[in-house]
Amino acid sequence: MSGSKTPPYLLTTRILKLVAEICGNLGRHAAQLEKWNTPRLRRINNIRSIHAALAIEKIPSPWNR
């Protein structure tokens, strides 16, 4: 391919401001999701640890009845 290609649009300050706003909103949304998931993941991992410890000790798990 030869030469540089120009996009079919012009980047304006308005477009750049909108992109920056979208990126900021995505970042806030991701932070909220992480805050929501952290306690849940901690609980799930704690349950798995207890389950594994019970299996090592050969104690029947109350969750597998």
Secondary structure, DSSP 8 states (H G I E B T S, - for coil): --S----SS---HHHHHHHHHHHHHHHHHHHHHHHHHHHHHHHHHHHHHHHHHHHHTT---TT--
